[in-house]
Amino acid sequence: AGEFYDCHEVLEELWNDLSGNEKKTVQGILQVAVGFYHLRTGNLNGTRNLFRKALDIFRKYPAPNDFPLSTLPLQGEIRVLSAKLQRLETLSPALTMTLAPTLRLTPTSSG
């Protein structure tokens, strides 16, 4: 938890091998991870911008049905967090790590 830079490095390798909506979905997740990295370092404007870009990507390029991560809960969490961040002028380091979302695997059908 909280290893946003490492998350970015791993996902970027995956992103390079993808295309289409899968690539865009991973790009959105990458932007969320980098947004949280900025949040942790106190860059509130960078966080806001990356979250906005990620939500725009998720809206324009829905994740494929067989994508292994569910992005809908992530999008909801980022929307709520973005609204909270719009009201802040400064960040509390203690607050930032309590805001990180959890990615959830999409259940696979067995038949």
N, CA, C and O atoms as a printed pandas DataFrame, in Angstrom:
     atom_number atom_name residue_name chain_id  residue_number  x_coord  y_coord  z_coord
0              1         N          ALA        A               1    0.845   -1.189    0.000
1              2        CA          ALA        A               1    0.000    0.000    0.000
2              3         C          ALA        A               1    0.878    1.236    0.000
3              4         O          ALA        A               1    1.873    1.306    0.722
4              5         N          GLY        A               2    0.506    2.204   -0.809
5              6        CA          GLY        A               2    1.243    3.452   -0.829
6              7         C          GLY        A               2    2.487    3.463   -1.692
7              8         O          GLY        A               2    3.234    4.441   -1.666
8              9         N          GLU        A               3    2.734    2.423   -2.448
9             10        CA          GLU        A               3    3.923    2.351   -3.303
10            11         C          GLU        A               3    3.566    2.837   -4.706
11            12         O          GLU        A               3    3.631    2.075   -5.671
12            13         N          PHE        A               4    3.192    4.099   -4.808
13            14        CA          PHE        A               4    2.656    4.628   -6.050
14            15         C          PHE        A               4    3.699    4.725   -7.148
15            16         O          PHE        A               4    3.381    4.504   -8.316
16            17         N          TYR        A               5    4.933    5.049   -6.802
17            18        CA          TYR        A               5    5.981    5.121   -7.815
18            19         C          TYR        A               5    6.249    3.727   -8.383
19            20         O          TYR        A               5    6.367    3.562   -9.598
20            21         N          ASP        A               6    6.344    2.729   -7.509
21            22        CA          ASP        A               6    6.559    1.351   -7.969
22            23         C          ASP        A               6    5.392    0.871   -8.814
23            24         O          ASP        A               6    5.584    0.182   -9.816
24            25         N          CYS        A               7    4.188    1.231   -8.411
25            26        CA          CYS        A               7    2.998    0.877   -9.186
26            27         C          CYS        A               7    3.119    1.440  -10.599
27            28         O          CYS        A               7    2.833    0.749  -11.577
28            29         N          HIS        A               8    3.539    2.680  -10.697
29            30        CA          HIS        A               8    3.711    3.316  -11.996
30            31         C          HIS        A               8    4.726    2.560  -12.843
31            32         O          HIS        A               8    4.489    2.313  -14.026
32            33         N          GLU        A               9    5.850    2.193  -12.245
33            34        CA          GLU        A               9    6.899    1.497  -12.992
34            35         C          GLU        A               9    6.405    0.153  -13.538
35            36         O          GLU        A               9    6.665   -0.183  -14.694
36            37         N          VAL        A              10    5.704   -0.602  -12.716
37            38        CA          VAL        A              10    5.205   -1.922  -13.133
38            39         C          VAL        A              10    4.130   -1.772  -14.206
39            40         O          VAL        A              10    4.169   -2.461  -15.225
40            41         N          LEU        A              11    3.178   -0.879  -13.981
41            42        CA          LEU        A              11    2.091   -0.712  -14.945
42            43         C          LEU        A              11    2.577   -0.140  -16.268
43            44         O          LEU        A              11    2.012   -0.444  -17.318
44            45         N          GLU        A              12    3.612    0.678  -16.228
45            46        CA          GLU        A              12    4.130    1.240  -17.474
46            47         C          GLU        A              12    4.677    0.140  -18.383
47            48         O          GLU        A              12    4.525    0.207  -19.603
48            49         N          GLU        A              13    5.308   -0.865  -17.794
49            50        CA          GLU        A              13    5.789   -2.001  -18.592
50            51         C          GLU        A              13    4.621   -2.722  -19.253
51            52         O          GLU        A              13    4.691   -3.068  -20.432
52            53         N          LEU        A              14    3.556   -2.946  -18.505
53            54        CA          LEU        A              14    2.354   -3.578  -19.050
54            55         C          LEU        A              14    1.741   -2.696  -20.129
55            56         O          LEU        A              14    1.367   -3.183  -21.196
56            57         N          TRP        A              15    1.641   -1.415  -19.856
57            58        CA          TRP        A              15    1.030   -0.451  -20.774
58            59         C          TRP        A              15    1.706   -0.485  -22.145
59            60         O          TRP        A              15    1.034   -0.384  -23.171
60            61         N          ASN        A              16    3.022   -0.627  -22.165
61            62        CA          ASN        A              16    3.763   -0.650  -23.427
62            63         C          ASN        A              16    3.347   -1.792  -24.337
63            64         O          ASN        A              16    3.488   -1.689  -25.555
64            65         N          ASP        A              17    2.834   -2.884  -23.769
65            66        CA          ASP        A              17    2.474   -4.064  -24.553
66            67         C          ASP        A              17    0.997   -4.124  -24.924
67            68         O          ASP        A              17    0.566   -5.093  -25.549
68            69         N          LEU        A              18    0.217   -3.126  -24.559
69            70        CA          LEU        A              18   -1.226   -3.154  -24.795
70            71         C          LEU        A              18   -1.620   -2.238  -25.942
71            72         O          LEU        A              18   -0.810   -1.465  -26.452
72            73         N          SER        A              19   -2.892   -2.345  -26.339
73            74        CA          SER        A              19   -3.445   -1.450  -27.358
74            75         C          SER        A              19   -4.920   -1.205  -27.052
75            76         O          SER        A              19   -5.503   -1.859  -26.187
76            77         N          GLY        A              20   -5.505   -0.274  -27.758
77            78        CA          GLY        A              20   -6.935   -0.010  -27.646
78            79         C          GLY        A              20   -7.367    0.432  -26.259
79            80         O          GLY        A              20   -6.630    1.109  -25.541
80            81         N          ASN        A              21   -8.596    0.028  -25.896
81            82        CA          ASN        A              21   -9.155    0.433  -24.609
82            83         C          ASN        A              21   -8.387   -0.150  -23.432
83            84         O          ASN        A              21   -8.349    0.452  -22.359
84            85         N          GLU        A              22   -7.770   -1.327  -23.622
85            86        CA          GLU        A              22   -6.946   -1.873  -22.534
86            87         C          GLU        A              22   -5.795   -0.920  -22.214
87            88         O          GLU        A              22   -5.504   -0.645  -21.049
88            89         N          LYS        A              23   -5.157   -0.428  -23.254
89            90        CA          LYS        A              23   -4.034    0.502  -23.058
90            91         C          LYS        A              23   -4.522    1.779  -22.381
91            92         O          LYS        A              23   -3.872    2.287  -21.468
92            93         N          LYS        A              24   -5.665    2.297  -22.826
93            94        CA          LYS        A              24   -6.216    3.514  -22.229
94            95         C          LYS        A              24   -6.614    3.280  -20.773
95            96         O          LYS        A              24   -6.407    4.156  -19.933
96            97         N          THR        A              25   -7.179    2.120  -20.462
97            98        CA          THR        A              25   -7.560    1.813  -19.081
98            99         C          THR        A              25   -6.334    1.810  -18.181
99           100         O          THR        A              25   -6.357    2.389  -17.095
100          101         N          VAL        A              26   -5.273    1.164  -18.625
101          102        CA          VAL        A              26   -4.039    1.139  -17.829
102          103         C          VAL        A              26   -3.458    2.547  -17.729
103          104         O          VAL        A              26   -2.905    2.910  -16.691
104          105         N          GLN        A              27   -3.572    3.344  -18.789
105          106        CA          GLN        A              27   -3.101    4.730  -18.732
106          107         C          GLN        A              27   -3.862    5.501  -17.652
107          108         O          GLN        A              27   -3.264    6.283  -16.912
108          109         N          GLY        A              28   -5.167    5.288  -17.559
109          110        CA          GLY        A              28   -5.951    5.944  -16.512
110          111         C          GLY        A              28   -5.511    5.518  -15.125
111          112         O          GLY        A              28   -5.409    6.347  -14.221
112          113         N          ILE        A              29   -5.250    4.229  -14.951
113          114        CA          ILE        A              29   -4.782    3.722  -13.654
114          115         C          ILE        A              29   -3.403    4.298  -13.333
115          116         O          ILE        A              29   -3.120    4.649  -12.188
116          117         N          LEU        A              30   -2.548    4.391  -14.355
117          118        CA          LEU        A              30   -1.230    5.013  -14.170
118          119         C          LEU        A              30   -1.373    6.455  -13.696
119          120         O          LEU        A              30   -0.650    6.894  -12.801
120          121         N          GLN        A              31   -2.293    7.179  -14.290
121          122        CA          GLN        A              31   -2.472    8.573  -13.896
122          123         C          GLN        A              31   -2.989    8.686  -12.467
123          124         O          GLN        A              31   -2.627    9.618  -11.748
124          125         N          VAL        A              32   -3.828    7.749  -12.052
125          126        CA          VAL        A              32   -4.276    7.734  -10.657
126          127         C          VAL        A              32   -3.078    7.490   -9.735
127          128         O          VAL        A              32   -2.925    8.171   -8.721
128          129         N          ALA        A              33   -2.231    6.519  -10.090
129          130        CA          ALA        A              33   -1.060    6.210   -9.254
130          131         C          ALA        A              33   -0.131    7.417   -9.138
131          132         O          ALA        A              33    0.328    7.745   -8.044
132          133         N          VAL        A              34    0.143    8.073  -10.259
133          134        CA          VAL        A              34    1.020    9.247  -10.221
134          135         C          VAL        A              34    0.331   10.389   -9.470
135          136         O          VAL        A              34    0.990   11.169   -8.782
136          137         N          GLY        A              35   -0.981   10.483   -9.601
137          138        CA          GLY        A              35   -1.723   11.480   -8.834
138          139         C          GLY        A              35   -1.552   11.276   -7.341
139          140         O          GLY        A              35   -1.381   12.240   -6.593
140          141         N          PHE        A              36   -1.598   10.018   -6.901
141          142        CA          PHE        A              36   -1.383    9.739   -5.478
142          143         C          PHE        A              36    0.065    9.982   -5.066
143          144         O          PHE        A              36    0.330   10.385   -3.933
144          145         N          TYR        A              37    0.990    9.743   -5.969
145          146        CA          TYR        A              37    2.387   10.083   -5.676
146          147         C          TYR        A              37    2.498   11.593   -5.420
147          148         O          TYR        A              37    3.137   12.022   -4.459
148          149         N          HIS        A              38    1.871   12.388   -6.290
149          150        CA          HIS        A              38    1.872   13.843   -6.099
150          151         C          HIS        A              38    1.158   14.225   -4.804
151          152         O          HIS        A              38    1.587   15.141   -4.101
152          153         N          LEU        A              39    0.081   13.530   -4.492
153          154        CA          LEU        A              39   -0.651   13.808   -3.258
154          155         C          LEU        A              39    0.256   13.596   -2.053
155          156         O          LEU        A              39    0.281   14.405   -1.126
156          157         N          ARG        A              40    0.998   12.496   -2.084
157          158        CA          ARG        A              40    1.894   12.178   -0.969
158          159         C          ARG        A              40    3.032   13.193   -0.839
159          160         O          ARG        A              40    3.521   13.440    0.263
160          161         N          THR        A              41    3.449   13.775   -1.954
161          162        CA          THR        A              41    4.535   14.754   -1.900
162          163         C          THR        A              41    4.025   16.185   -1.736
163          164         O          THR        A              41    4.814   17.129   -1.732
164          165         N          GLY        A              42    2.708   16.346   -1.600
165          166        CA          GLY        A              42    2.135   17.661   -1.342
166          167         C          GLY        A              42    1.809   18.489   -2.568
167          168         O          GLY        A              42    1.497   19.673   -2.440
168          169         N          ASN        A              43    1.872   17.902   -3.750
169          170        CA          ASN        A              43    1.580   18.623   -4.991
170          171         C          ASN        A              43    0.080   18.512   -5.284
171          172         O          ASN        A              43   -0.350   17.674   -6.076
172          173         N          LEU        A              44   -0.689   19.355   -4.645
173          174        CA          LEU        A              44   -2.141   19.299   -4.747
174          175         C          LEU        A              44   -2.629   19.557   -6.168
175          176         O          LEU        A              44   -3.521   18.858   -6.648
176          177         N          ASN        A              45   -2.060   20.549   -6.844
177          178        CA          ASN        A              45   -2.492   20.838   -8.219
178          179         C          ASN        A              45   -2.169   19.688   -9.164
179          180         O          ASN        A              45   -2.980   19.350  -10.026
180          181         N          GLY        A              46   -0.995   19.086   -9.012
181          182        CA          GLY        A              46   -0.641   17.931   -9.835
182          183         C          GLY        A              46   -1.605   16.777   -9.621
183          184         O          GLY        A              46   -1.990   16.094  -10.570
184          185         N          THR        A              47   -1.988   16.566   -8.378
185          186        CA          THR        A              47   -2.943   15.507   -8.057
186          187         C          THR        A              47   -4.280   15.776   -8.724
187          188         O          THR        A              47   -4.842   14.899   -9.380
188          189         N          ARG        A              48   -4.781   16.977   -8.558
189          190        CA          ARG        A              48   -6.079   17.332   -9.159
190          191         C          ARG        A              48   -6.061   17.123  -10.669
191          192         O          ARG        A              48   -6.993   16.549  -11.234
192          193         N          ASN        A              49   -4.999   17.589  -11.320
193          194        CA          ASN        A              49   -4.911   17.473  -12.780
194          195         C          ASN        A              49   -4.868   16.023  -13.234
195          196         O          ASN        A              49   -5.550   15.654  -14.190
196          197         N          LEU        A              50   -4.081   15.205  -12.568
197          198        CA          LEU        A              50   -3.971   13.803  -12.982
198          199         C          LEU        A              50   -5.255   13.036  -12.712
199          200         O          LEU        A              50   -5.640   12.187  -13.517
200          201         N          PHE        A              51   -5.924   13.312  -11.604
201          202        CA          PHE        A              51   -7.203   12.651  -11.339
202          203         C          PHE        A              51   -8.234   13.050  -12.398
203          204         O          PHE        A              51   -9.005   12.210  -12.862
204          205         N          ARG        A              52   -8.247   14.323  -12.777
205          206        CA          ARG        A              52   -9.184   14.781  -13.812
206          207         C          ARG        A              52   -8.898   14.072  -15.136
207          208         O          ARG        A              52   -9.822   13.619  -15.811
208          209         N          LYS        A              53   -7.627   13.977  -15.505
209          210        CA          LYS        A              53   -7.255   13.293  -16.747
210          211         C          LYS        A              53   -7.633   11.818  -16.700
211          212         O          LYS        A              53   -8.128   11.271  -17.686
212          213         N          ALA        A              54   -7.402   11.174  -15.561
213          214        CA          ALA        A              54   -7.741    9.754  -15.428
214          215         C          ALA        A              54   -9.242    9.542  -15.588
215          216         O          ALA        A              54   -9.664    8.640  -16.312
216          217         N          LEU        A              55  -10.046   10.355  -14.927
217          218        CA          LEU        A              55  -11.500   10.211  -15.037
218          219         C          LEU        A              55  -11.969   10.458  -16.462
219          220         O          LEU        A              55  -12.906    9.810  -16.929
220          221         N          ASP        A              56  -11.329   11.384  -17.152
221          222        CA          ASP        A              56  -11.667   11.650  -18.547
222          223         C          ASP        A              56  -11.363   10.431  -19.415
223          224         O          ASP        A              56  -12.160   10.071  -20.282
224          225         N          ILE        A              57  -10.228    9.802  -19.188
225          226        CA          ILE        A              57   -9.875    8.587  -19.936
226          227         C          ILE        A              57  -10.873    7.475  -19.649
227          228         O          ILE        A              57  -11.353    6.819  -20.573
228          229         N          PHE        A              58  -11.191    7.256  -18.374
229          230        CA          PHE        A              58  -12.143    6.195  -18.025
230          231         C          PHE        A              58  -13.503    6.443  -18.677
231          232         O          PHE        A              58  -14.187    5.497  -19.068
232          233         N          ARG        A              59  -13.895    7.707  -18.795
233          234        CA          ARG        A              59  -15.187    8.040  -19.404
234          235         C          ARG        A              59  -15.155    7.795  -20.917
235          236         O          ARG        A              59  -16.093    7.230  -21.478
236          237         N          LYS        A              60  -14.080    8.221  -21.565
237          238        CA          LYS        A              60  -13.980    8.108  -23.022
238          239         C          LYS        A              60  -13.667    6.692  -23.498
239          240         O          LYS        A              60  -14.078    6.299  -24.590
240          241         N          TYR        A              61  -12.947    5.931  -22.692
241          242        CA          TYR        A              61  -12.482    4.606  -23.100
242          243         C          TYR        A              61  -12.820    3.587  -22.017
243          244         O          TYR        A              61  -11.955    3.237  -21.213
244          245         N          PRO        A              62  -14.057    3.107  -21.981
245          246        CA          PRO        A              62  -14.432    2.135  -20.936
246          247         C          PRO        A              62  -13.555    0.887  -20.997
247          248         O          PRO        A              62  -13.144    0.443  -22.069
248          249         N          ALA        A              63  -13.283    0.342  -19.828
249          250        CA          ALA        A              63  -12.482   -0.887  -19.759
250          251         C          ALA        A              63  -13.222   -2.013  -20.471
251          252         O          ALA        A              63  -14.443   -2.122  -20.352
252          253         N          PRO        A              64  -12.500   -2.849  -21.208
253          254        CA          PRO        A              64  -13.136   -4.004  -21.839
254          255         C          PRO        A              64  -13.777   -4.909  -20.784
255          256         O          PRO        A              64  -13.334   -4.948  -19.636
256          257         N          ASN        A              65  -14.817   -5.631  -21.185
257          258        CA          ASN        A              65  -15.523   -6.513  -20.245
258          259         C          ASN        A              65  -14.609   -7.536  -19.597
259          260         O          ASN        A              65  -14.828   -7.922  -18.449
260          261         N          ASP        A              66  -13.587   -7.980  -20.318
261          262        CA          ASP        A              66  -12.696   -9.008  -19.770
262          263         C          ASP        A              66  -11.461   -8.411  -19.082
263          264         O          ASP        A              66  -10.518   -9.140  -18.773
264          265         N          PHE        A              67  -11.457   -7.106  -18.841
265          266        CA          PHE        A              67  -10.316   -6.479  -18.178
266          267         C          PHE        A              67  -10.237   -6.992  -16.744
267          268         O          PHE        A              67  -11.263   -7.049  -16.065
268          269         N          PRO        A              68   -9.051   -7.366  -16.260
269          270        CA          PRO        A              68   -8.940   -8.042  -14.959
270          271         C          PRO        A              68   -9.150   -7.157  -13.733
271          272         O          PRO        A              68   -9.254   -7.675  -12.622
272          273         N          LEU        A              69   -9.216   -5.852  -13.904
273          274        CA          LEU        A              69   -9.466   -4.959  -12.771
274          275         C          LEU        A              69  -10.771   -4.212  -12.996
275          276         O          LEU        A              69  -11.084   -3.802  -14.114
276          277         N          SER        A              70  -11.516   -4.044  -11.932
277          278        CA          SER        A              70  -12.755   -3.284  -11.996
278          279         C          SER        A              70  -12.434   -1.807  -11.802
279          280         O          SER        A              70  -11.984   -1.403  -10.730
280          281         N          THR        A              71  -12.663   -1.003  -12.833
281          282        CA          THR        A              71  -12.343    0.416  -12.718
282          283         C          THR        A              71  -13.514    1.243  -12.193
283          284         O          THR        A              71  -13.309    2.385  -11.782
284          285         N          LEU        A              72  -14.725    0.710  -12.193
285          286        CA          LEU        A              72  -15.870    1.495  -11.720
286          287         C          LEU        A              72  -15.740    1.908  -10.258
287          288         O          LEU        A              72  -15.960    3.079   -9.949
288          289         N          PRO        A              73  -15.389    0.995   -9.336
289          290        CA          PRO        A              73  -15.194    1.438   -7.951
290          291         C          PRO        A              73  -14.066    2.467   -7.829
291          292         O          PRO        A              73  -14.174    3.419   -7.055
292          293         N          LEU        A              74  -13.002    2.279   -8.579
293          294        CA          LEU        A              74  -11.885    3.227   -8.566
294          295         C          LEU        A              74  -12.351    4.605   -9.030
295          296         O          LEU        A              74  -12.008    5.620   -8.424
296          297         N          GLN        A              75  -13.129    4.634  -10.102
297          298        CA          GLN        A              75  -13.634    5.912  -10.605
298          299         C          GLN        A              75  -14.484    6.618   -9.554
299          300         O          GLN        A              75  -14.365    7.828   -9.364
300          301         N          GLY        A              76  -15.333    5.865   -8.877
301          302        CA          GLY        A              76  -16.167    6.449   -7.827
302          303         C          GLY        A              76  -15.334    7.036   -6.704
303          304         O          GLY        A              76  -15.609    8.137   -6.227
304          305         N          GLU        A              77  -14.317    6.301   -6.282
305          306        CA          GLU        A              77  -13.447    6.788   -5.206
306          307         C          GLU        A              77  -12.688    8.044   -5.633
307          308         O          GLU        A              77  -12.532    8.978   -4.846
308          309         N          ILE        A              78  -12.220    8.064   -6.871
309          310        CA          ILE        A              78  -11.467    9.221   -7.357
310          311         C          ILE        A              78  -12.384   10.438   -7.497
311          312         O          ILE        A              78  -11.961   11.561   -7.226
312          313         N          ARG        A              79  -13.631   10.227   -7.917
313          314        CA          ARG        A              79  -14.575   11.352   -7.999
314          315         C          ARG        A              79  -14.809   11.970   -6.620
315          316         O          ARG        A              79  -14.771   13.191   -6.464
316          317         N          VAL        A              80  -15.050   11.116   -5.621
317          318        CA          VAL        A              80  -15.284   11.599   -4.258
318          319         C          VAL        A              80  -14.045   12.330   -3.743
319          320         O          VAL        A              80  -14.145   13.419   -3.179
320          321         N          LEU        A              81  -12.893   11.725   -3.940
321          322        CA          LEU        A              81  -11.647   12.338   -3.476
322          323         C          LEU        A              81  -11.376   13.657   -4.200
323          324         O          LEU        A              81  -10.931   14.625   -3.582
324          325         N          SER        A              82  -11.641   13.697   -5.495
325          326        CA          SER        A              82  -11.425   14.930   -6.260
326          327         C          SER        A              82  -12.288   16.063   -5.716
327          328         O          SER        A              82  -11.833   17.203   -5.622
328          329         N          ALA        A              83  -13.523   15.753   -5.361
329          330        CA          ALA        A              83  -14.404   16.777   -4.785
330          331         C          ALA        A              83  -13.835   17.290   -3.461
331          332         O          ALA        A              83  -13.882   18.489   -3.188
332          333         N          LYS        A              84  -13.299   16.389   -2.641
333          334        CA          LYS        A              84  -12.685   16.804   -1.372
334          335         C          LYS        A              84  -11.455   17.669   -1.621
335          336         O          LYS        A              84  -11.243   18.672   -0.940
336          337         N          LEU        A              85  -10.648   17.275   -2.601
337          338        CA          LEU        A              85   -9.413   18.007   -2.884
338          339         C          LEU        A              85   -9.688   19.407   -3.417
339          340         O          LEU        A              85   -8.879   20.313   -3.218
340          341         N          GLN        A              86  -10.819   19.595   -4.090
341          342        CA          GLN        A              86  -11.153   20.923   -4.610
342          343         C          GLN        A              86  -11.360   21.924   -3.478
343          344         O          GLN        A              86  -11.182   23.127   -3.671
344          345         N          ARG        A              87  -11.735   21.430   -2.298
345          346        CA          ARG        A              87  -12.009   22.314   -1.160
346          347         C          ARG        A              87  -10.762   22.600   -0.321
347          348         O          ARG        A              87  -10.796   23.452    0.566
348          349         N          LEU        A              88   -9.669   21.898   -0.594
349          350        CA          LEU        A              88   -8.455   22.066    0.208
350          351         C          LEU        A              88   -7.506   23.083   -0.406
351          352         O          LEU        A              88   -7.434   23.241   -1.625
352          353         N          GLU        A              89   -6.787   23.760    0.460
353          354        CA          GLU        A              89   -5.718   24.647    0.000
354          355         C          GLU        A              89   -4.348   24.041    0.270
355          356         O          GLU        A              89   -3.397   24.299   -0.468
356          357         N          THR        A              90   -4.242   23.237    1.323
357          358        CA          THR        A              90   -2.994   22.544    1.650
358          359         C          THR        A              90   -3.331   21.116    2.055
359          360         O          THR        A              90   -4.479   20.789    2.356
360          361         N          LEU        A              91   -2.308   20.279    2.055
361          362        CA          LEU        A              91   -2.481   18.869    2.387
362          363         C          LEU        A              91   -1.843   18.534    3.719
363          364         O          LEU        A              91   -0.800   19.080    4.080
364          365         N          SER        A              92   -2.471   17.647    4.431
365          366        CA          SER        A              92   -1.895   17.085    5.646
366          367         C          SER        A              92   -1.279   15.741    5.283
367          368         O          SER        A              92   -1.980   14.885    4.744
368          369         N          PRO        A              93    0.012   15.521    5.559
369          370        CA          PRO        A              93    0.632   14.232    5.228
370          371         C          PRO        A              93   -0.112   13.048    5.838
371          372         O          PRO        A              93   -0.182   11.984    5.223
372          373         N          ALA        A              94   -0.664   13.213    7.028
373          374        CA          ALA        A              94   -1.391   12.116    7.668
374          375         C          ALA        A              94   -2.657   11.775    6.898
375          376         O          ALA        A              94   -3.074   10.617    6.875
376          377         N          LEU        A              95   -3.267   12.757    6.275
377          378        CA          LEU        A              95   -4.506   12.542    5.536
378          379         C          LEU        A              95   -4.275   11.790    4.239
379          380         O          LEU        A              95   -5.095   10.958    3.851
380          381         N          THR        A              96   -3.176   12.071    3.569
381          382        CA          THR        A              96   -2.998   11.572    2.210
382          383         C          THR        A              96   -3.038   10.057    2.108
383          384         O          THR        A              96   -3.628    9.534    1.162
384          385         N          MET        A              97   -2.445    9.341    3.028
385          386        CA          MET        A              97   -2.399    7.884    2.907
386          387         C          MET        A              97   -3.725    7.225    3.278
387          388         O          MET        A              97   -3.955    6.071    2.918
388          389         N          THR        A              98   -4.592    7.924    3.982
389          390        CA          THR        A              98   -5.897    7.348    4.301
390          391         C          THR        A              98   -6.834    7.423    3.113
391          392         O          THR        A              98   -7.909    6.823    3.143
392          393         N          LEU        A              99   -6.458    8.139    2.074
393          394        CA          LEU        A              99   -7.325    8.361    0.927
394          395         C          LEU        A              99   -7.088    7.389   -0.220
395          396         O          LEU        A              99   -7.878    7.359   -1.164
396          397         N          ALA        A             100   -6.037    6.602   -0.167
397          398        CA          ALA        A             100   -5.675    5.731   -1.285
398          399         C          ALA        A             100   -6.725    4.652   -1.517
399          400         O          ALA        A             100   -7.167    4.001   -0.571
400          401         N          PRO        A             101   -7.130    4.460   -2.781
401          402        CA          PRO        A             101   -8.118    3.425   -3.095
402          403         C          PRO        A             101   -7.476    2.051   -3.176
403          404         O          PRO        A             101   -6.253    1.917   -3.216
404          405         N          THR        A             102   -8.317    1.045   -3.201
405          406        CA          THR        A             102   -7.881   -0.330   -3.393
406          407         C          THR        A             102   -8.384   -0.799   -4.748
407          408         O          THR        A             102   -9.573   -0.677   -5.044
408          409         N          LEU        A             103   -7.495   -1.332   -5.572
409          410        CA          LEU        A             103   -7.923   -1.899   -6.848
410          411         C          LEU        A             103   -8.521   -3.271   -6.600
411          412         O          LEU        A             103   -8.012   -4.044   -5.788
412          413         N          ARG        A             104   -9.601   -3.568   -7.301
413          414        CA          ARG        A             104  -10.291   -4.841   -7.119
414          415         C          ARG        A             104  -10.260   -5.643   -8.413
415          416         O          ARG        A             104  -10.519   -5.116   -9.494
416          417         N          LEU        A             105   -9.941   -6.919   -8.283
417          418        CA          LEU        A             105   -9.977   -7.796   -9.444
418          419         C          LEU        A             105  -11.417   -8.018   -9.868
419          420         O          LEU        A             105  -12.318   -8.081   -9.032
420          421         N          THR        A             106  -11.625   -8.135  -11.166
421          422        CA          THR        A             106  -12.942   -8.431  -11.698
422          423         C          THR        A             106  -13.166   -9.934  -11.601
423          424         O          THR        A             106  -12.319  -10.712  -12.038
424          425         N          PRO        A             107  -14.306  -10.358  -11.028
425          426        CA          PRO        A             107  -14.574  -11.802  -10.966
426          427         C          PRO        A             107  -14.651  -12.386  -12.374
427          428         O          PRO        A             107  -15.192  -11.762  -13.287
428          429         N          THR        A             108  -14.113  -13.569  -12.536
429          430        CA          THR        A             108  -14.174  -14.237  -13.835
430          431         C          THR        A             108  -15.329  -15.215  -13.837
431          432         O          THR        A             108  -15.678  -15.789  -12.805
432          433         N          SER        A             109  -15.920  -15.399  -15.010
433          434        CA          SER        A             109  -17.011  -16.374  -15.107
434          435         C          SER        A             109  -16.416  -17.758  -15.279
435          436         O          SER        A             109  -15.383  -17.927  -15.927
436          437         N          SER        A             110  -17.068  -18.737  -14.697
437          438        CA          SER        A             110  -16.519  -20.106  -14.734
438          439         C          SER        A             110  -17.371  -21.004  -15.604
439          440         O          SER        A             110  -17.876  -22.023  -15.134
440          441         N          GLY        A             111  -17.532  -20.657  -16.818
441          442        CA          GLY        A             111  -18.272  -21.585  -17.619
442          443         C          GLY        A             111  -18.623  -21.055  -18.894
443          444         O          GLY        A             111  -19.261  -21.740  -19.693
